[in-house]
Amino acid sequence: MMKYVATFLVLFAIYVLLAGFAVQELILGALISVILTIIIARYVNYQVDLKLPLRIVIFLVIYLPVFIWQLLLANLDVARRVLSPKIPLNPGFVKIDSELQGDFAKLMLANSITLTPGTLSVDVHEQDLYVHTVDVKGSTQEEHKAHISALFESILGRVFK
């Protein structure tokens, strides 16, 4: 039951933030949220616990600013490489061993890497994440992880424990 209530509240809050506070919008948002809650809670396997509010705060207050900062840095790096063709590129695929548990946590990590310019998550197989990057830094899996995913993974590990 907690799963349904939490899913409804999150969906409804998102709808209200996007649509506004008019009475018609609130009614429509509640109806849509109920329908989506039934579909999502029935077909997606996840659990809701009492630590969820803390995890949401960690995600919003810590992860999002870090992600936006890394996104800005990656955009500047790619722009510098485009505008300065003399900067050497070292493109390639790297394998990163993720310590995250759960499919959704790995999906968040893969999407964070893909959304950062210069990197693209290609595949996830069990605990391994395969990433294409425009500049392979390092020669070991630990070095690749340190340059590509360690910061994201450390925060997401606290969110998805």
Buried (B, 14 or more C-beta within 10 A) or exposed (E): EEBBEBBBEBBBEEBBEEBEEEEEBBEEBBEBBBEBBEEBBEEEEEEBEEEEEEBEEBBEEBBEEBBEEBBEEBEEBBEEBEEEEEEEEEEEEBEBEBEBEEEBBBEBBBEBBBBBBBBBBBEBEEEEBBBBBBBBEEEEEEBBBBBBBBBBBEBBBEBBE
